Structure formats: structure tokens, C-alpha cells
């Protein structure tokens, strides 16, 4: 049997740093994108819910098909930033 290696857990600060870097090149993010940049597949939704409660990303999609953008003042976006809905 092959053993599955689990990736090292990232701290909340490391996740924020990766999201800032991601949003410097991308305008939107989906859950699969989040999984790719943080390498946390099984807990991706837990982290996304936590970040949404903190007000860092905003969902501009519908609840069943979320599309996240950085909230004003987070991930390199100015406080004047207004995401397109």
C-alpha cells in the first residue's frame, strides 16, 4: 500500500500571505484555487468560512457556486477598492 503524505499545516498568517500573493495576479478565487495555493484539500472550506467570518474575502457569486474576491483593505487591495459584482 502506498502511504499518503499529508502536507504541512499552514498557519493563518501563512495562508494570508499566500492569498495576498495570489490576489496580486488574480481577480477572483474559487475553492479549488484556494486548495491549490494552500494545499489544504480536506479543510479548505473550514479555512474559507473562517476567513469570510473575519471579513477578508467576499463572495460575489451565489452560495452554491461562490466566487471570492478580496475585501477592501485585504490582500493588497486598498480600502477604496470596490469589487465588481
N, CA, C and O atoms as a GROMACS GRO file, in nm:
protein
  340
    1UNK      N    1   0.082  -0.118   0.000
    1UNK     CA    2   0.000   0.000   0.000
    1UNK      C    3   0.086   0.124   0.000
    1UNK      O    4   0.190   0.131   0.065
    2UNK      N    5   0.040   0.222  -0.074
    2UNK     CA    6   0.111   0.350  -0.074
    2UNK      C    7   0.063   0.433   0.044
    2UNK      O    8  -0.055   0.432   0.079
    3UNK      N    9   0.154   0.502   0.101
    3UNK     CA   10   0.118   0.594   0.208
    3UNK      C   11   0.095   0.731   0.149
    3UNK      O   12   0.170   0.776   0.062
    4UNK      N   13  -0.008   0.796   0.195
    4UNK     CA   14  -0.038   0.931   0.150
    4UNK      C   15   0.032   1.028   0.244
    4UNK      O   16   0.010   1.025   0.365
    5UNK      N   17   0.114   1.112   0.188
    5UNK     CA   18   0.181   1.213   0.270
    5UNK      C   19   0.090   1.333   0.286
    5UNK      O   20   0.035   1.385   0.189
    6UNK      N   21   0.076   1.375   0.407
    6UNK     CA   22  -0.003   1.494   0.434
    6UNK      C   23   0.087   1.615   0.430
    6UNK      O   24   0.200   1.612   0.479
    7UNK      N   25   0.037   1.721   0.369
    7UNK     CA   26   0.118   1.842   0.362
    7UNK      C   27   0.125   1.906   0.499
    7UNK      O   28   0.036   1.889   0.582
    8UNK      N   29   0.230   1.980   0.521
    8UNK     CA   30   0.247   2.050   0.647
    8UNK      C   31   0.135   2.152   0.662
    8UNK      O   32   0.096   2.218   0.565
    9UNK      N   33   0.085   2.164   0.784
    9UNK     CA   34  -0.023   2.259   0.808
    9UNK      C   35   0.032   2.401   0.802
    9UNK      O   36   0.140   2.431   0.854
   10UNK      N   37  -0.045   2.486   0.739
   10UNK     CA   38  -0.007   2.627   0.729
   10UNK      C   39  -0.072   2.706   0.841
   10UNK      O   40  -0.184   2.676   0.882
   11UNK      N   41  -0.002   2.804   0.890
   11UNK     CA   42  -0.061   2.891   0.992
   11UNK      C   43  -0.155   2.990   0.922
   11UNK      O   44  -0.151   3.005   0.800
   12UNK      N   45  -0.238   3.055   1.001
   12UNK     CA   46  -0.330   3.154   0.945
   12UNK      C   47  -0.252   3.267   0.876
   12UNK      O   48  -0.297   3.320   0.775
   13UNK      N   49  -0.138   3.303   0.930
   13UNK     CA   50  -0.055   3.409   0.870
   13UNK      C   51   0.001   3.362   0.736
   13UNK      O   52   0.003   3.439   0.640
   14UNK      N   53   0.046   3.236   0.728
   14UNK     CA   54   0.097   3.184   0.602
   14UNK      C   55  -0.012   3.177   0.496
   14UNK      O   56   0.013   3.205   0.379
   15UNK      N   57  -0.133   3.140   0.537
   15UNK     CA   58  -0.245   3.139   0.443
   15UNK      C   59  -0.273   3.279   0.392
   15UNK      O   60  -0.292   3.299   0.272
   16UNK      N   61  -0.274   3.377   0.482
   16UNK     CA   62  -0.296   3.516   0.441
   16UNK      C   63  -0.188   3.564   0.344
   16UNK      O   64  -0.218   3.633   0.248
   17UNK      N   65  -0.063   3.527   0.369
   17UNK     CA   66   0.046   3.567   0.280
   17UNK      C   67   0.028   3.506   0.142
   17UNK      O   68   0.050   3.574   0.041
   18UNK      N   69  -0.011   3.380   0.136
   18UNK     CA   70  -0.034   3.316   0.007
   18UNK      C   71  -0.153   3.378  -0.067
   18UNK      O   72  -0.150   3.391  -0.189
   19UNK      N   73  -0.256   3.415   0.007
   19UNK     CA   74  -0.372   3.478  -0.057
   19UNK      C   75  -0.335   3.617  -0.110
   19UNK      O   76  -0.382   3.656  -0.218
   20UNK      N   77  -0.253   3.691  -0.037
   20UNK     CA   78  -0.210   3.822  -0.085
   20UNK      C   79  -0.133   3.807  -0.216
   20UNK      O   80  -0.153   3.883  -0.310
   21UNK      N   81  -0.045   3.709  -0.221
   21UNK     CA   82   0.033   3.684  -0.343
   21UNK      C   83  -0.060   3.640  -0.457
   21UNK      O   84  -0.044   3.686  -0.570
   22UNK      N   85  -0.156   3.553  -0.427
   22UNK     CA   86  -0.248   3.505  -0.529
   22UNK      C   87  -0.329   3.621  -0.588
   22UNK      O   88  -0.341   3.633  -0.710
   23UNK      N   89  -0.384   3.706  -0.501
   23UNK     CA   90  -0.468   3.816  -0.548
   23UNK      C   91  -0.389   3.927  -0.615
   23UNK      O   92  -0.449   4.016  -0.676
   24UNK      N   93  -0.257   3.925  -0.605
   24UNK     CA   94  -0.177   4.024  -0.678
   24UNK      C   95  -0.179   3.994  -0.827
   24UNK      O   96  -0.157   4.083  -0.909
   25UNK      N   97  -0.206   3.868  -0.863
   25UNK     CA   98  -0.210   3.828  -1.004
   25UNK      C   99  -0.348   3.786  -1.054
   25UNK      O  100  -0.370   3.775  -1.174
   26UNK      N  101  -0.442   3.764  -0.963
   26UNK     CA  102  -0.574   3.715  -0.999
   26UNK      C  103  -0.683   3.805  -0.939
   26UNK      O  104  -0.664   3.861  -0.831
   27UNK      N  105  -0.795   3.818  -1.009
   27UNK     CA  106  -0.904   3.899  -0.957
   27UNK      C  107  -1.004   3.819  -0.875
   27UNK      O  108  -1.064   3.872  -0.782
   28UNK      N  109  -1.021   3.690  -0.908
   28UNK     CA  110  -1.118   3.607  -0.837
   28UNK      C  111  -1.052   3.477  -0.792
   28UNK      O  112  -0.946   3.439  -0.840
   29UNK      N  113  -1.120   3.410  -0.697
   29UNK     CA  114  -1.071   3.282  -0.648
   29UNK      C  115  -1.190   3.191  -0.620
   29UNK      O  116  -1.292   3.235  -0.567
   30UNK      N  117  -1.176   3.066  -0.657
   30UNK     CA  118  -1.276   2.966  -0.624
   30UNK      C  119  -1.214   2.869  -0.523
   30UNK      O  120  -1.093   2.873  -0.499
   31UNK      N  121  -1.297   2.782  -0.463
   31UNK     CA  122  -1.248   2.690  -0.363
   31UNK      C  123  -1.132   2.605  -0.416
   31UNK      O  124  -1.035   2.582  -0.344
   32UNK      N  125  -1.142   2.560  -0.539
   32UNK     CA  126  -1.035   2.478  -0.596
   32UNK      C  127  -0.905   2.557  -0.607
   32UNK      O  128  -0.797   2.501  -0.589
   33UNK      N  129  -0.914   2.687  -0.635
   33UNK     CA  130  -0.794   2.773  -0.638
   33UNK      C  131  -0.734   2.781  -0.498
   33UNK      O  132  -0.612   2.773  -0.482
   34UNK      N  133  -0.820   2.798  -0.397
   34UNK     CA  134  -0.774   2.806  -0.259
   34UNK      C  135  -0.700   2.678  -0.221
   34UNK      O  136  -0.593   2.684  -0.160
   35UNK      N  137  -0.758   2.564  -0.257
   35UNK     CA  138  -0.693   2.436  -0.229
   35UNK      C  139  -0.556   2.430  -0.295
   35UNK      O  140  -0.461   2.380  -0.235
   36UNK      N  141  -0.547   2.478  -0.416
   36UNK     CA  142  -0.420   2.473  -0.488
   36UNK      C  143  -0.312   2.559  -0.427
   36UNK      O  144  -0.196   2.518  -0.423
   37UNK      N  145  -0.347   2.676  -0.379
   37UNK     CA  146  -0.243   2.764  -0.325
   37UNK      C  147  -0.208   2.733  -0.180
   37UNK      O  148  -0.098   2.764  -0.135
   38UNK      N  149  -0.301   2.672  -0.106
   38UNK     CA  150  -0.272   2.641   0.034
   38UNK      C  151  -0.241   2.495   0.057
   38UNK      O  152  -0.190   2.458   0.163
   39UNK      N  153  -0.272   2.410  -0.041
   39UNK     CA  154  -0.251   2.266  -0.032
   39UNK      C  155  -0.325   2.204   0.086
   39UNK      O  156  -0.277   2.107   0.145
   40UNK      N  157  -0.441   2.259   0.119
   40UNK     CA  158  -0.525   2.201   0.225
   40UNK      C  159  -0.657   2.161   0.161
   40UNK      O  160  -0.750   2.241   0.150
   41UNK      N  161  -0.664   2.036   0.120
   41UNK     CA  162  -0.783   1.991   0.049
   41UNK      C  163  -0.900   1.964   0.144
   41UNK      O  164  -1.011   2.012   0.121
   42UNK      N  165  -0.875   1.887   0.248
   42UNK     CA  166  -0.985   1.846   0.333
   42UNK      C  167  -1.039   1.958   0.421
   42UNK      O  168  -1.155   1.952   0.463
   43UNK      N  169  -0.959   2.058   0.449
   43UNK     CA  170  -1.004   2.165   0.538
   43UNK      C  171  -1.023   2.298   0.466
   43UNK      O  172  -1.035   2.402   0.531
   44UNK      N  173  -1.025   2.296   0.335
   44UNK     CA  174  -1.036   2.422   0.260
   44UNK      C  175  -1.160   2.501   0.300
   44UNK      O  176  -1.151   2.621   0.324
   45UNK      N  177  -1.274   2.435   0.308
   45UNK     CA  178  -1.398   2.508   0.341
   45UNK      C  179  -1.394   2.563   0.483
   45UNK      O  180  -1.450   2.670   0.509
   46UNK      N  181  -1.331   2.492   0.575
   46UNK     CA  182  -1.319   2.543   0.712
   46UNK      C  183  -1.241   2.674   0.712
   46UNK      O  184  -1.281   2.771   0.776
   47UNK      N  185  -1.129   2.676   0.638
   47UNK     CA  186  -1.048   2.797   0.632
   47UNK      C  187  -1.122   2.909   0.560
   47UNK      O  188  -1.116   3.024   0.602
   48UNK      N  189  -1.193   2.877   0.452
   48UNK     CA  190  -1.268   2.980   0.379
   48UNK      C  191  -1.377   3.039   0.468
   48UNK      O  192  -1.396   3.160   0.470
   49UNK      N  193  -1.448   2.954   0.541
   49UNK     CA  194  -1.552   3.006   0.634
   49UNK      C  195  -1.491   3.097   0.739
   49UNK      O  196  -1.546   3.203   0.769
   50UNK      N  197  -1.376   3.056   0.794
   50UNK     CA  198  -1.310   3.140   0.894
   50UNK      C  199  -1.270   3.274   0.835
   50UNK      O  200  -1.293   3.379   0.896
   51UNK      N  201  -1.211   3.271   0.716
   51UNK     CA  202  -1.170   3.396   0.651
   51UNK      C  203  -1.291   3.485   0.620
   51UNK      O  204  -1.283   3.607   0.636
   52UNK      N  205  -1.402   3.424   0.578
   52UNK     CA  206  -1.523   3.503   0.550
   52UNK      C  207  -1.577   3.565   0.678
   52UNK      O  208  -1.624   3.679   0.675
   53UNK      N  209  -1.573   3.492   0.790
   53UNK     CA  210  -1.617   3.549   0.917
   53UNK      C  211  -1.529   3.666   0.958
   53UNK      O  212  -1.576   3.760   1.023
   54UNK      N  213  -1.402   3.661   0.922
   54UNK     CA  214  -1.310   3.771   0.951
   54UNK      C  215  -1.327   3.886   0.853
   54UNK      O  216  -1.268   3.992   0.872
   55UNK      N  217  -1.408   3.865   0.749
   55UNK     CA  218  -1.436   3.972   0.652
   55UNK      C  219  -1.327   3.992   0.549
   55UNK      O  220  -1.322   4.099   0.488
   56UNK      N  221  -1.241   3.895   0.528
   56UNK     CA  222  -1.129   3.914   0.436
   56UNK      C  223  -1.166   3.888   0.291
   56UNK      O  224  -1.138   3.974   0.207
   57UNK      N  225  -1.228   3.776   0.254
   57UNK     CA  226  -1.278   3.763   0.117
   57UNK      C  227  -1.429   3.787   0.114
   57UNK      O  228  -1.497   3.772   0.216
   58UNK      N  229  -1.480   3.825  -0.002
   58UNK     CA  230  -1.623   3.843  -0.023
   58UNK      C  231  -1.667   3.748  -0.134
   58UNK      O  232  -1.592   3.724  -0.229
   59UNK      N  233  -1.787   3.694  -0.121
   59UNK     CA  234  -1.843   3.608  -0.223
   59UNK      C  235  -1.924   3.694  -0.318
   59UNK      O  236  -2.024   3.754  -0.278
   60UNK      N  237  -1.883   3.700  -0.444
   60UNK     CA  238  -1.960   3.777  -0.543
   60UNK      C  239  -2.043   3.684  -0.631
   60UNK      O  240  -2.115   3.729  -0.720
   61UNK      N  241  -2.032   3.553  -0.604
   61UNK     CA  242  -2.112   3.454  -0.676
   61UNK      C  243  -2.238   3.423  -0.598
   61UNK      O  244  -2.284   3.503  -0.517
   62UNK      N  245  -2.293   3.305  -0.624
   62UNK     CA  246  -2.410   3.261  -0.549
   62UNK      C  247  -2.363   3.161  -0.443
   62UNK      O  248  -2.254   3.105  -0.456
   63UNK      N  249  -2.442   3.136  -0.338
   63UNK     CA  250  -2.395   3.049  -0.231
   63UNK      C  251  -2.351   2.910  -0.278
   63UNK      O  252  -2.255   2.855  -0.224
   64UNK      N  253  -2.419   2.853  -0.375
   64UNK     CA  254  -2.381   2.719  -0.419
   64UNK      C  255  -2.263   2.720  -0.516
   64UNK      O  256  -2.202   2.615  -0.540
   65UNK      N  257  -2.230   2.835  -0.573
   65UNK     CA  258  -2.115   2.850  -0.662
   65UNK      C  259  -2.041   2.979  -0.627
   65UNK      O  260  -2.046   3.076  -0.702
   66UNK      N  261  -1.972   2.978  -0.513
   66UNK     CA  262  -1.906   3.100  -0.469
   66UNK      C  263  -1.787   3.139  -0.556
   66UNK      O  264  -1.715   3.054  -0.608
   67UNK      N  265  -1.770   3.268  -0.570
   67UNK     CA  266  -1.654   3.328  -0.636
   67UNK      C  267  -1.606   3.435  -0.540
   67UNK      O  268  -1.678   3.529  -0.509
   68UNK      N  269  -1.483   3.419  -0.492
   68UNK     CA  270  -1.432   3.508  -0.389
   68UNK      C  271  -1.340   3.615  -0.447
   68UNK      O  272  -1.263   3.591  -0.540
   69UNK      N  273  -1.353   3.734  -0.390
   69UNK     CA  274  -1.264   3.846  -0.420
   69UNK      C  275  -1.216   3.901  -0.287
   69UNK      O  276  -1.283   3.883  -0.185
   70UNK      N  277  -1.102   3.967  -0.285
   70UNK     CA  278  -1.056   4.024  -0.159
   70UNK      C  279  -1.146   4.139  -0.116
   70UNK      O  280  -1.191   4.219  -0.199
   71UNK      N  281  -1.173   4.146   0.011
   71UNK     CA  282  -1.250   4.258   0.065
   71UNK      C  283  -1.161   4.382   0.066
   71UNK      O  284  -1.038   4.370   0.073
   72UNK      N  285  -1.221   4.501   0.060
   72UNK     CA  286  -1.140   4.622   0.065
   72UNK      C  287  -1.051   4.624   0.190
   72UNK      O  288  -1.097   4.598   0.301
   73UNK      N  289  -0.924   4.654   0.169
   73UNK     CA  290  -0.828   4.660   0.279
   73UNK      C  291  -0.753   4.531   0.304
   73UNK      O  292  -0.668   4.526   0.393
   74UNK      N  293  -0.782   4.425   0.227
   74UNK     CA  294  -0.714   4.297   0.248
   74UNK      C  295  -0.648   4.250   0.120
   74UNK      O  296  -0.690   4.282   0.009
   75UNK      N  297  -0.542   4.173   0.138
   75UNK     CA  298  -0.469   4.107   0.029
   75UNK      C  299  -0.424   4.204  -0.079
   75UNK      O  300  -0.434   4.176  -0.198
   76UNK      N  301  -0.373   4.318  -0.035
   76UNK     CA  302  -0.316   4.414  -0.128
   76UNK      C  303  -0.417   4.508  -0.194
   76UNK      O  304  -0.379   4.589  -0.278
   77UNK      N  305  -0.544   4.499  -0.156
   77UNK     CA  306  -0.647   4.587  -0.213
   77UNK      C  307  -0.668   4.704  -0.119
   77UNK      O  308  -0.675   4.687   0.002
   78UNK      N  309  -0.676   4.824  -0.175
   78UNK     CA  310  -0.694   4.943  -0.092
   78UNK      C  311  -0.831   4.942  -0.027
   78UNK      O  312  -0.921   4.870  -0.069
   79UNK      N  313  -0.846   5.023   0.075
   79UNK     CA  314  -0.976   5.034   0.143
   79UNK      C  315  -1.081   5.096   0.052
   79UNK      O  316  -1.201   5.084   0.078
   80UNK      N  317  -1.037   5.163  -0.057
   80UNK     CA  318  -1.129   5.223  -0.153
   80UNK      C  319  -1.175   5.123  -0.260
   80UNK      O  320  -1.264   5.153  -0.338
   81UNK      N  321  -1.113   5.007  -0.262
   81UNK     CA  322  -1.142   4.906  -0.363
   81UNK      C  323  -1.287   4.860  -0.355
   81UNK      O  324  -1.337   4.828  -0.248
   82UNK      N  325  -1.353   4.856  -0.470
   82UNK     CA  326  -1.491   4.807  -0.478
   82UNK      C  327  -1.496   4.690  -0.576
   82UNK      O  328  -1.480   4.711  -0.696
   83UNK      N  329  -1.517   4.567  -0.527
   83UNK     CA  330  -1.522   4.454  -0.617
   83UNK      C  331  -1.642   4.461  -0.710
   83UNK      O  332  -1.748   4.510  -0.672
   84UNK      N  333  -1.624   4.412  -0.831
   84UNK     CA  334  -1.732   4.409  -0.928
   84UNK      C  335  -1.822   4.292  -0.895
   84UNK      O  336  -1.775   4.180  -0.874
   85UNK      N  337  -1.951   4.318  -0.890
   85UNK     CA  338  -2.048   4.210  -0.856
   85UNK      C  339  -2.126   4.170  -0.977
   85UNK      O  340  -2.211   4.082  -0.970
   0.00000   0.00000   0.00000
